[in-house]
Structure formats: structure tokens, C-alpha cells
Amino acid sequence: MSTRYPFTAVVGMDDLRLALLLNAVSPAVGGVLVRGEKGTAKSTAVRALAELLPAVPVVAGCRFGCDPASPDPGCPDGPHEAGPGVARPARMVELPVGASEDRLVGSLDIEKALAEGVKAFEPGLLADAHRGILYVDEVNLLHDHLIDLLLDAAAMGFSNVEREGVSVRHAARFLLVGTMNPEEGELRPQLLDRFGLTVEVAASREPEQRVEVVRRRLAFEDDPAAFAARWTGEESALRERIVAARALLPRVTLGDAVLLQIAATCAAFEVDGMRADIVMARAATALAAWAGRTEVTSEDVRQAALLALPHRRRRSPFDAPGLDEDKLDETLERFGGEEPESGPDEDPDPEPDGPGDGGPGDGGGGPDGGGIPPQGDGPAPEDVPAPEEAPEPGSAPEPAPQKAGAGSGERAAVKAAEPFRTKALSVPGLGEGAAGRRSRARTEHGRTTGSVRPRGALTKLHLAATVQAAAPHQKARGRTGRGLVVRRDDLRQATREGREGNLVLFAVDASGSMAARQRMSAVKGAVLSLLLDAYQRRDKVGLVTFRGRDAEVALPPTSSVDAAAARLEQLPTGGRTPLSAGLLKAHDVLRVERLRDPSRRPLLVVVTDGRATGGRAAGDPVALAARAARLHAAEGTASVVVDCETGPVRLGLAGQLARELGGTAVTLDELRADSIAGLVRDVQAGHAARTARRAA
């Protein structure tokens, strides 16, 4: 086994280390979601934690890691008798992003079923992780249905497997840790809520800390064993402290005053449901045990809130994470009672003083420390105001926002209207792209639609089709008794149909023809709504804007829709309408993306009133726009035109553009899903009224 970087050698990362240690003390806290930029030691810290966990006693030969002191009566390998068992190191099981459902929860052992006629269960990663750590790197890229299975098992403490004639239930209690880079896309709020704690990490901006990170990483890579040996004492002391905190945990009490503070804090920050209250109570209890106390204090509640609430306040991917600490302190003070007396002061560091405070090999942040680690001496990077962008030499400064009805020279950015639930847009046909929720696709998961001969390894057996293929040959194969003789040629792979995520490329008209502030606000609100829909459907998004004489890629295709929303918010308006330039720029973006990811199908959403009044190319702007649109149609790109034309007299130019694109056109009003539902309700109500009048 390769030597892992020591946990106590991690530089800074106070909140991350504390959150991991609290879950090591009390797995009931519910796991940790670690969010941060690349190269910030997220994976290093998680892997190092596994070395700190005490050895686990298990029943000898049990594949499900039953505790010998109290074996699971429903264990598939049981029943077991209570006994001494054997000790094994706590496991850290890694779930790869490309894992299948079979690998996660387990499945029928096909080899035994076919060769021996035995219905045997082959355990998955959930069984391996029982009483250990289950680590998911890039959890935001994991398929939604796998995340649902994973979080359900983590919440319930067991896994139910009902598939292919197998019905198994086994214990699955583990410390769940997920890491993610927000630039690659967000988790849905419903899934964020299922993680007990969350931590935002960033690399330190202090040169001295960065130097220490590099120094230690280089020393570790030169001689991992010698480097780890230097931290043996600190690792042992921290391991003993975890054991002591676990032993103390059952004796920690939550007073009524503290429970009131927890409830008041959750209510003040308007978090949904009761999970936040429960997680805060468990985290505060673990904090008290970690500090060697038997009573929870207001400071424990405050620290628990900072770890348990920020991700639960995000109602959409466009909400900024974080917590208003002034509001938190005010709430705790308002509902605070008499503080219980705490134990003697202790060393706040989670590890004893060693050869310096530690840093992982690939980044760190915040000052060292840790029993209940401090927040840091300086402001977090996101709290530091960015310097104002200097104008280019010779350029005129941006004018102040103009009033409604400003002319075609308007340059001010307009705020977006409130987002709404949009009409479902999809790409026709059947794709094979990345899993998502927008368009129909052939996938490894979903409803079974048929069977084929396997190409390569068999992953999803279609049992009925396999039996049907083998049945006509039983006499020729000399079948005897009740068994069925099945050969490899008889095996059939199940074909399934699910949903895929698409590349949704927005081409937004920001010209003067749409520059009336009220209208542009509605347009931005519509695009923001479509972005929110793309986020929920696990799409990749890109943003092309056109105004003046040219078009530009405001955002190259990415999974981070909040980045697109930020660019949209800053989008200025005004000038002429180079519609052809916008369509050609969108064509270039789609051409490059097809080379990068041929399986992901694009959906082009053009947001415009259809007018074409300018551009760099010579010729009739309307004819040039029509020619550019036909270029998309010739390549079969699915497209939708969102018609932003308003007023009593409408030219219908957006509808003509949609026909040239070979797509459909919807108005801003039709884009609203609730307005469509309202139209259906109105029609139904009118029909009911007419029926009632005829009956009378």
C-alpha cells in the first residue's frame, strides 16, 4: 500500500479538517461536501483521514463487515454468533464517477447463477464501505440516480437491493465525503441538503503558507516514508483524541436553551425542512465531545451553523453561498440563555505541536490550528473587494444607466427580471450523450426497451431474452433434469432508454432594437429561467451575444450555469443588430464542441426579435441572417427561437428566422410553463361552463 500524506501535515484548511474530524467522531452528522477550486488538497485531506480512524472489529469471513459484538441479524452472510471477531483497518472506498449501479449496490452473481444455478449476491461498494469512509471525488459529475442511491443509504444506514430476482438488505453505515469543483457544475439543492456539513476551500493567498505547502509536498514526494515518519507522533495523538471523543459522545447533553438557539438559527435563515436542525444538534454535540466537554455551548452552536447551513440556503445555483455572521451572532445572542460552565481550557489545535503546522501537497488555506479551528486572521479571498477594471487606453468610460426608453446607443447593463419555470425544450430523436434530464437517449440506466447481443463485456443481462435465445437449443445440447443449458452466444444485453443532458447554446440579441430597459429585463429574465432549467436538467451551457457590428462568445460551453448567469447580468445593450454574425459565431462554437464531444447533442436557443440591421459583412443583413440560419439547418442542429417582439404591431421576423433554422418559435409569454398550464385550465373551465349551460 502506498504511503499517504499525513493528516496532521496539512497546512491550514481549518474548516475542512474540523468537518472531517467531527464526522470521524460522530458519523451520524451526515458526511461532508467539500467545495473548492482545483489544487486545494481536497482529496489529500480526505485520504489522509482514513489513516486516523481506529481499527474496526469484524466477523471473520463476513463480506459485509458485521460487528462481532452485535452482528446484523439480517446479514446476507449470516446469521453470525457474537464473538471476538478479527480487527481490520478502517476502509476508505472510492466511488469513481463512471461507476455503474451494479458496482455501487451489488447485483446477481451471474457466473454462479449460470454455472451452478445458485442465486448468489455479489456485494457492491456500499457493502465494502460499511463502518468506514465512502469517498466520491467530483460528486457533482456523478449520475443523479447514483447520488440518490448513495444518499439514501447514508441517511438510512442500510441498502436495499431489489433486482434480477435478488432481494437483499444489508447494513451500510459509513462516513460519506464528496468533493467537487463548482466550476464544473453544481449539485441540485435537494442533493446538497442531504450532506450534513459543507466546506468551501481555497488556496491560501499568503506567500509564507504557499511556500510551506510547496516545501512539504516536495519533501513528501522525495521520500514519502521518511516524511510520514516525522508526523507519526502527531498522527497517534490525534487518533487517540478521536477515540476519546467517541467514548465521551454518549455523555454529552443538549440543554433546552441550546436547542432553542439551534431552532431559532434555522428559522432565522429560512432553511427548508428539519434536517438542518438535526444536523446542527449532532454537529454541536460532536464539537463538545471533541473539546472534551459534556455540555454544548453557544460557541458550539455557532460553529455548527457555519458548517451546516450555508449550502442549505442556496435555493438556486445563482444564490451566493455563505452565511451572514452578524445575523448569526444576533440570533444566538437574542435566544441565548445562561451558558453552562465549560471544562478547562484546552489546546485548540487538533494535533499537538509538531515540526510546524501542516500543509498538503497541492494547496492550503487559512492559518494553522484546529481543535475547534479558528476562521483565519485575514479576510477570505471572496471577502476582498476586486479592484475596479481600468478602461482601455483611449476608450470612453461607461455611461451611467439610462432611463427607460433610452435610444439605440444605450450601453448600461440591465438587471434581469425574476426567473420562472419554463416550457420544456428538447432535442428530437434518440441520443447517446452524457446522462441528464432533457432529451431521450440510449443509456445504461432507465427503462428497458429491448435486447441486443453484447458487444464486449456483459453489463446489463436481459434475463427473459437470454432464456428465449437458449430455449430452442436445449434438446441439441443434451439437457437433463430441470436445469437450463445456457451458452455465451445466448446471453443478451438489455437496451435501456433514459435521458441525456445537452449542450444548450444561447445566442442573445443585445442590440438597440431590444434595448428598451423593461423589455431587456424581461429578456434577461427569460434567459436566466432557461439557464436554471439547464442546471436542473444537467446540461452544458454556452452564451453568444451580438450587438453593434459583431458577435462574441460571452461564455464558452461549461457546466457552470452560475458563471453564465453572472455574464448575463453584466451584459450591456445598444447598437445595431448583427444577427448573421451571432448565428455564425454560434455555428463556430458548435463546430468546435462537436469535435470535443461528438455524443453530446446541441440545442441552439436564439433570443431575438428577429430584426437584422447590421454587421461587418457587406450585403443585405436580412439575407445574410437567412443564409447563416440555413447553415444550422443543413447540419441538423435543433433550434428554438424565443421571440422577444412586443407591441400591437408585430412583423413576425422571429417566426421567419425559426423557419430558416428548421426549428420552432415561442414568444416570451409562451415560454412560461405556468402560462401554458393556465391556458389549458382556461380552456377546460370554458368547456365545463358550456357543458353546464347545455345541461341546464
C-alpha positions, 0 to 999 in steps of 0.5 A, a space after each residue: 500500500 502506498 504511503 499517504 500524506 499525513 493528516 496532521 501535515 496539512 497546512 491550514 484548511 481549518 474548516 475542512 479538517 474540523 468537518 472531517 474530524 467531527 464526522 470521524 467522531 460522530 458519523 451520524 452528522 451526515 458526511 461532508 461536501 467539500 467545495 473548492 477550486 482545483 489544487 486545494 488538497 481536497 482529496 489529500 485531506 480526505 485520504 489522509 483521514 482514513 489513516 486516523 480512524 481506529 481499527 474496526 472489529 469484524 466477523 471473520 469471513 463476513 463480506 459485509 463487515 458485521 460487528 462481532 459484538 452485535 452482528 446484523 441479524 439480517 446479514 446476507 452472510 449470516 446469521 453470525 454468533 457474537 464473538 471476538 471477531 478479527 480487527 481490520 483497518 478502517 476502509 476508505 472506498 472510492 466511488 469513481 464517477 463512471 461507476 455503474 449501479 451494479 458496482 455501487 449496490 451489488 447485483 446477481 452473481 451471474 457466473 454462479 447463477 449460470 454455472 451452478 444455478 445458485 442465486 448468489 449476491 455479489 456485494 457492491 461498494 456500499 457493502 465494502 464501505 460499511 463502518 468506514 469512509 465512502 469517498 466520491 471525488 467530483 460528486 457533482 459529475 456523478 449520475 443523479 440516480 447514483 447520488 440518490 442511491 448513495 444518499 439514501 443509504 447514508 441517511 438510512 444506514 442500510 441498502 436495499 437491493 431489489 433486482 434480477 430476482 435478488 432481494 437483499 438488505 444489508 447494513 451500510 453505515 459509513 462516513 460519506 465525503 464528496 468533493 467537487 469543483 463548482 466550476 464544473 457544475 453544481 449539485 441540485 439543492 435537494 442533493 446538497 441538503 442531504 450532506 450534513 456539513 459543507 466546506 468551501 476551500 481555497 488556496 491560501 493567498 499568503 506567500 509564507 503558507 504557499 511556500 510551506 505547502 510547496 516545501 512539504 509536498 516536495 519533501 513528501 514526494 522525495 521520500 514519502 516514508 521518511 516524511 510520514 515518519 516525522 508526523 507519526 507522533 502527531 498522527 497517534 495523538 490525534 487518533 487517540 483524541 478521536 477515540 476519546 471523543 467517541 467514548 465521551 459522545 454518549 455523555 454529552 447533553 443538549 440543554 433546552 436553551 441550546 436547542 432553542 438557539 439551534 431552532 431559532 438559527 434555522 428559522 432565522 435563515 429560512 432553511 427548508 425542512 428539519 434536517 438542518 436542525 438535526 444536523 446542527 444538534 449532532 454537529 454541536 454535540 460532536 464539537 463538545 465531545 471533541 473539546 472534551 466537554 459534556 455540555 454544548 455551548 453557544 460557541 458550539 452552536 455557532 460553529 455548527 451553523 457555519 458548517 451546516 447551513 450555508 449550502 442549505 440556503 442556496 435555493 438556486 445555483 445563482 444564490 451566493 453561498 455563505 452565511 451572514 455572521 452578524 445575523 448569526 451572532 444576533 440570533 444566538 445572542 437574542 435566544 441565548 440563555 445562561 451558558 453552562 460552565 465549560 471544562 478547562 481550557 484546552 489546546 485548540 489545535 487538533 494535533 499537538 505541536 509538531 515540526 510546524 503546522 501542516 500543509 498538503 501537497 497541492 494547496 492550503 488555506 487559512 492559518 494553522 490550528 484546529 481543535 475547534 479551528 479558528 476562521 483565519 486572521 485575514 479576510 477570505 479571498 471572496 471577502 476582498 473587494 476586486 479592484 475596479 477594471 481600468 478602461 482601455 487606453 483611449 476608450 470612453 468610460 461607461 455611461 451611467 444607466 439610462 432611463 427607460 426608453 433610452 435610444 439605440 446607443 444605450 450601453 448600461 447593463 440591465 438587471 434581469 427580471 425574476 426567473 420562472 419555470 419554463 416550457 420544456 425544450 428538447 432535442 428530437 430523436 434518440 441520443 447517446 450523450 452524457 446522462 441528464 434530464 432533457 432529451 431521450 437517449 440510449 443509456 445504461 440506466 432507465 427503462 428497458 426497451 429491448 435486447 441486443 447481443 453484447 458487444 464486449 463485456 456483459 453489463 446489463 443481462 436481459 434475463 427473459 431474452 437470454 432464456 428465449 435465445 437458449 430455449 430452442 437449443 436445449 434438446 441439441 445440447 443434451 439437457 437433463 433434469 430441470 436445469 437450463 443449458 445456457 451458452 455465451 452466444 445466448 446471453 443478451 444485453 438489455 437496451 435501456 432508454 433514459 435521458 441525456 443532458 445537452 449542450 444548450 447554446 444561447 445566442 442573445 440579441 443585445 442590440 438597440 432594437 431590444 434595448 428598451 430597459 423593461 423589455 431587456 429585463 424581461 429578456 434577461 429574465 427569460 434567459 436566466 429561467 432557461 439557464 436554471 432549467 439547464 442546471 436542473 436538467 444537467 446540461 452544458 451551457 454556452 452564451 453568444 451575444 451580438 450587438 453593434 457590428 459583431 458577435 462574441 462568445 460571452 461564455 464558452 460551453 461549461 457546466 457552470 450555469 452560475 458563471 453564465 448567469 453572472 455574464 448575463 447580468 453584466 451584459 450591456 445593450 445598444 447598437 445595431 443588430 448583427 444577427 448573421 454574425 451571432 448565428 455564425 459565431 454560434 455555428 463556430 462554437 458548435 463546430 468546435 464542441 462537436 469535435 470535443 464531444 461528438 455524443 453530446 447533442 446541441 440545442 441552439 436557443 436564439 433570443 431575438 426579435 428577429 430584426 437584422 440591421 447590421 454587421 461587418 459583412 457587406 450585403 443585405 443583413 436580412 439575407 445574410 441572417 437567412 443564409 447563416 440560419 440555413 447553415 444550422 439547418 443543413 447540419 441538423 442542429 435543433 433550434 428554438 427561437 424565443 421571440 422577444 417582439 412586443 407591441 400591437 404591431 408585430 412583423 413576425 421576423 422571429 417566426 421567419 428566422 425559426 423557419 430558416 433554422 428548421 426549428 420552432 418559435 415561442 414568444 416570451 409569454 409562451 415560454 412560461 410553463 405556468 402560462 401554458 398550464 393556465 391556458 389549458 385550465 382556461 380552456 377546460 373551465 370554458 368547456 365545463 361552463 358550456 357543458 353546464 349551460 347545455 345541461 341546464 
